[in-house]
Amino acid sequence: MPRTRPPYPPEFRIEAVRMLRAGVRSPRQLAVELGCSEQTLRNWWRQDQADRGERDDVLGSEERQRLRELERENKVLRQEREILKRAAAFFARETDRP
């Protein structure tokens, strides 16, 4: 099982993306210098491009957050609907009894 580490602070991510955008170093070189994986840097860069409107194939941070909220709300609504269905069935059985 791979080891996980705490998330990088937002300031660290912002600075790393700024350095990537400057183009002085490749993602591989920068990853070695910063002590994170090259793929992590590429993911942050891709997300930054989406937030700036430079990419359409990735959700922006605000869109991603809104999607998470809607998924959470949807889950709660499904649970509530299931409870109400069970309650309705229970009370229908109770009223059918002589």
CORVENZI-V72879 format. One record per pair of residues at least 12 apart in sequence whose ideal C-beta (glycine too) atoms are under 10 Angstrom apart, sorted by the first residue. I is the first residue (numbers start at 1). J is the second residue. If there is no record, write none. Layout:
# CORVENZI-V72879
[[I,J] [I,J]]
This chain:
# CORVENZI-V72879
[[5,35] [5,36] [8,34] [8,35] [8,36] [8,40] [8,44] [12,34] [12,36] [12,44] [13,36] [13,40] [13,41] [13,43] [13,44] [13,45] [13,47] [13,48] [14,44] [14,48] [15,34] [16,30] [16,31] [16,33] [16,34] [16,36] [16,40] [16,41] [16,44] [16,45] [16,48] [17,30] [17,41] [17,44] [17,45] [17,46] [17,47] [17,48] [17,49] [17,51] [18,48] [19,33] [19,34] [19,41] [20,41] [20,42] [20,44] [20,45] [20,48] [21,45] [21,48] [21,49] [21,52] [26,38] [26,41] [27,39] [27,40] [27,41] [27,42] [27,44] [27,45] [28,41] [28,42] [30,45] [43,58] [46,58] [47,59] [47,60] [47,61] [47,64] [48,60] [48,61] [50,63] [50,64] [51,63] [51,64]]
